């Protein structure tokens, strides 16, 4: 399933969502197109590697600090065009409505919090991993969790594939994102059992859960500020 367009209108300009998409595209273009020699080593320099953070006592303070900083920098790196465009498609379709509910600054804080929670969830399940994790998937998963919470009945035009056949239909967000979340959970369980390729599935699950749990708080903070 590939989402194409949300049928929920947006009444304000989603400046933060636009900035996040532009920043991800700019970083990818700079390192993968303008400076391709740096692209191969960059994930090991600023990608999130669980081992140093979950074994702080074994490393230096500088190593621990670098691991903490990488929780943020890893969100803006991607492993390829499909990885980047897939994340940005979901962010473009669902992020603007969530930003409208939370407000610009709270949406940015929410996005970064979900991305951090996603990386930590991945690390909690793979504390000994020395493989760098990159991508905005965890933060975007948090946005999807918020969207599911705020707009479960909103219909989303979706491209469905049935083998070699394709069909466009409008699905309620609760159906589309519910199936998406279920797939992430099943894939994470399968990865733990060694049945699927290594993808940070638990980061997706952690980001989605963080979105569901914290989105009401961020919305309450905005309502409280207005009142």
C-alpha positions as CSV (number, residue, x, y, z in Angstrom):
1,X,0.0,0.0,0.0
2,X,1.3,3.4,-1.0
3,X,-0.5,6.5,0.4
4,X,-1.1,9.2,-2.2
5,X,-3.1,12.0,-0.6
6,X,-5.0,12.8,2.6
7,X,-8.5,14.1,2.0
8,X,-8.2,16.3,5.1
9,X,-7.6,20.0,4.2
10,X,-4.9,22.1,5.9
11,X,-5.7,25.6,6.8
12,X,-2.3,26.8,7.9
13,X,1.1,26.6,6.2
14,X,3.1,23.6,7.7
15,X,6.4,25.5,7.9
16,X,8.1,22.9,10.1
17,X,7.1,20.0,8.0
18,X,8.3,21.8,4.9
19,X,11.6,22.5,6.7
20,X,12.1,18.9,7.8
21,X,11.5,17.6,4.2
22,X,13.8,20.1,2.7
23,X,16.5,19.4,5.3
24,X,16.4,15.7,4.7
25,X,16.5,16.2,0.9
26,X,19.4,18.7,1.2
27,X,21.5,16.4,3.4
28,X,21.0,13.5,1.1
29,X,21.8,15.5,-2.0
30,X,24.9,17.0,-0.5
31,X,26.5,13.8,0.8
32,X,25.2,11.3,-1.8
33,X,25.4,13.5,-4.9
34,X,27.7,16.4,-4.3
35,X,30.1,14.5,-1.9
36,X,29.7,10.8,-2.7
37,X,33.0,9.9,-1.2
38,X,31.7,10.9,2.2
39,X,28.4,9.0,1.9
40,X,29.9,5.6,2.7
41,X,31.6,6.6,5.9
42,X,29.1,9.1,7.1
43,X,26.7,6.6,8.8
44,X,29.6,5.3,11.0
45,X,30.4,8.9,12.0
46,X,27.0,10.4,12.7
47,X,24.6,7.5,12.5
48,X,23.2,5.9,15.7
49,X,25.2,2.9,16.9
50,X,23.6,1.3,19.9
51,X,26.7,-0.3,21.5
52,X,28.5,2.9,22.7
53,X,25.3,4.3,24.3
54,X,24.3,1.1,26.0
55,X,27.8,0.4,27.2
56,X,28.8,3.8,28.3
57,X,30.9,2.5,31.2
58,X,33.2,0.8,28.7
59,X,33.9,4.0,26.6
60,X,35.2,7.5,27.1
61,X,33.0,10.6,27.8
62,X,33.6,11.7,24.3
63,X,32.3,8.5,22.9
64,X,29.2,8.6,25.0
65,X,28.6,12.2,24.0
66,X,29.0,11.3,20.3
67,X,26.4,8.5,20.8
68,X,23.9,10.9,22.3
69,X,24.4,13.5,19.6
70,X,23.9,10.8,16.9
71,X,20.4,10.2,18.2
72,X,19.6,13.5,16.4
73,X,21.9,13.5,13.5
74,X,20.9,10.0,12.4
75,X,17.4,11.2,11.7
76,X,18.6,13.2,8.7
77,X,20.6,10.5,7.0
78,X,19.2,7.9,4.6
79,X,20.6,4.8,3.0
80,X,19.3,5.4,-0.6
81,X,16.8,7.2,-2.7
82,X,14.0,4.7,-2.0
83,X,14.6,5.0,1.8
84,X,14.6,8.8,1.5
85,X,11.6,9.2,-0.8
86,X,9.5,6.7,1.1
87,X,10.0,8.5,4.4
88,X,9.4,11.9,2.8
89,X,6.2,10.8,1.1
90,X,4.7,9.7,4.4
91,X,5.9,12.9,6.1
92,X,4.5,15.1,3.3
93,X,1.0,13.4,3.4
94,X,0.5,13.1,7.1
95,X,2.8,15.7,8.8
96,X,1.0,18.9,7.8
97,X,-2.3,17.9,9.6
98,X,-0.4,16.9,12.7
99,X,1.6,20.1,12.7
100,X,-1.7,22.1,12.4
101,X,-3.0,20.4,15.6
102,X,0.2,20.7,17.7
103,X,1.5,24.0,16.4
104,X,4.9,24.7,14.8
105,X,7.3,24.5,17.7
106,X,5.5,21.7,19.5
107,X,5.4,19.7,16.3
108,X,9.2,20.0,15.9
109,X,9.8,19.0,19.5
110,X,7.3,16.1,19.0
111,X,9.1,14.9,15.8
112,X,12.5,14.9,17.4
113,X,11.2,13.2,20.5
114,X,9.7,10.4,18.5
115,X,12.8,10.0,16.5
116,X,14.9,9.7,19.7
117,X,12.4,7.3,21.2
118,X,12.6,5.2,18.1
119,X,16.4,4.9,18.1
120,X,16.4,4.1,21.8
121,X,13.8,1.4,21.3
122,X,16.0,-0.1,18.6
123,X,19.0,0.1,20.9
124,X,17.1,-1.6,23.7
125,X,16.5,-4.6,21.6
126,X,19.9,-4.6,20.0
127,X,22.2,-3.2,22.7
128,X,25.3,-4.9,21.4
129,X,24.9,-3.8,17.8
130,X,27.7,-1.9,16.1
131,X,25.7,-1.4,12.9
132,X,24.8,2.3,12.4
133,X,21.1,3.1,12.1
134,X,20.1,6.0,9.9
135,X,16.8,7.5,8.6
136,X,13.8,9.5,9.6
137,X,11.6,6.4,9.8
138,X,11.2,6.4,13.5
139,X,10.3,10.1,13.7
140,X,7.9,9.7,10.8
141,X,6.3,6.7,12.5
142,X,5.6,9.0,15.5
143,X,3.8,11.3,13.1
144,X,1.7,8.4,11.8
145,X,0.8,7.5,15.4
146,X,-0.4,11.0,16.0
147,X,-2.3,11.1,12.8
148,X,-4.1,7.8,13.7
149,X,-5.0,9.3,17.1
150,X,-6.2,12.6,15.8
151,X,-7.8,11.7,12.4
152,X,-8.8,8.0,12.4
153,X,-11.8,8.5,10.1
154,X,-10.0,10.7,7.6
155,X,-9.8,9.0,4.2
156,X,-6.5,8.6,2.5
157,X,-6.2,7.9,-1.3
158,X,-4.0,4.8,-1.5
159,X,-2.5,2.8,-4.3
160,X,-3.1,-0.9,-3.6
161,X,-1.1,-3.7,-5.3
162,X,-2.6,-7.1,-5.9
163,X,0.2,-9.0,-7.5
164,X,0.6,-7.4,-10.9
165,X,-2.6,-5.4,-10.6
166,X,-2.9,-2.0,-9.0
167,X,-5.9,0.0,-7.8
168,X,-6.4,3.4,-6.2
169,X,-9.0,3.6,-3.4
170,X,-9.7,5.8,-0.4
171,X,-9.1,4.1,3.0
172,X,-9.8,5.4,6.5
173,X,-6.6,6.4,8.2
174,X,-7.4,3.9,11.0
175,X,-7.3,1.0,8.4
176,X,-4.3,2.2,6.5
177,X,-2.1,3.1,9.5
178,X,-3.4,0.2,11.5
179,X,-2.3,-2.3,8.9
180,X,1.0,-0.4,8.6
181,X,1.6,-0.6,12.4
182,X,0.7,-4.3,12.5
183,X,3.2,-5.0,9.7
184,X,5.9,-3.2,11.6
185,X,5.2,-5.3,14.8
186,X,5.2,-8.6,12.9
187,X,8.3,-7.7,11.0
188,X,10.1,-6.8,14.3
189,X,9.1,-10.1,15.8
190,X,10.3,-11.9,12.6
191,X,13.6,-10.0,12.7
192,X,14.1,-11.1,16.3
193,X,13.6,-14.7,15.3
194,X,16.0,-14.2,12.4
195,X,13.4,-14.6,9.7
196,X,13.7,-11.2,8.0
197,X,16.5,-9.0,6.8
198,X,18.0,-6.6,9.2
199,X,15.9,-3.4,9.2
200,X,15.4,-1.3,12.3
201,X,11.8,-2.6,12.7
202,X,11.8,-1.9,16.5
203,X,12.6,1.7,15.7
204,X,9.4,2.0,13.7
205,X,7.4,0.4,16.5
206,X,9.0,2.6,19.1
207,X,8.5,5.8,17.2
208,X,4.8,4.9,16.5
209,X,4.2,4.1,20.1
210,X,5.9,7.4,21.2
211,X,3.6,9.2,18.8
212,X,0.5,7.6,20.2
213,X,1.5,8.3,23.8
214,X,2.9,11.8,23.6
215,X,0.7,13.4,20.9
216,X,-2.1,14.1,23.4
217,X,0.3,15.8,25.8
218,X,1.6,18.1,23.1
219,X,-1.9,18.9,22.0
220,X,-2.8,19.6,25.6
221,X,0.2,21.9,26.0
222,X,-1.0,24.0,23.0
223,X,-4.6,24.1,24.3
224,X,-3.3,25.2,27.7
225,X,-1.2,27.9,26.2
226,X,-4.1,29.3,24.3
227,X,-6.4,29.3,27.3
